[in-house]
Amino acid sequence: MALVFLTWLFWGWGAALLAFIFLFSFAGLIWIFSILVTGLWLGRWLSRTANWNLSDLWSVIIGVLIIALVIRLLALIPCVGVLAGGLVYMISFALVTGAWIRHGVVVRRASI
């Protein structure tokens, strides 16, 4: 919101609206693709734990299938199943966003 406010302050309403649309769309893309990143992490962890030698593609496939299975099984619970599945999506989004921010901080500290 601070970026949209600064855009409005310096360039007006039109540019602020475009900045808002861009940032909202970017957050939507992160929301959609966060399951893939979390699935990759889960697949790599499972392959490392089970001493399998899997490629990244198979790690993504296995991880996303596990996440999808958990969400579908949670959806079978009456009254709270859909909310619990949404919570899995929220946790995935938070993990990916946090990892992205942490990566930016680590890269910035390494370049100093």
C-alpha positions, 0 to 999 in steps of 0.5 A: 500500500505504501508503494501505491500511495507513493505512486499516487503522490508523485504521479497521480491516480492513474499511475496509482491504479496501475501500480495497484493492479500490477501488485495485486496481480503479482500477489495472485500469481504467487498465490497460484504458484505457491503450491508448486514451490511448496510441493518441490520443497515437500518432494525434496524433503521426502526424497532426502528422508527416504534416500531416493534419488529423484529429479526436481520434476519428480519431487514437484509431482510427488509433493503437489500430489501429496498436498492435493491429497491432503486438501481433498481429504480435509474437504471430506470433513463436514463444516470445517473441511473447506476452511482447513483446505484453504488454510493449507493454501494460506500456509503455502502462500506464507511459506513461499512469500517468507522464503522469497523475502528471506532470500532477498535479505540473504542475497542483499547481505552477501553483496555488502 
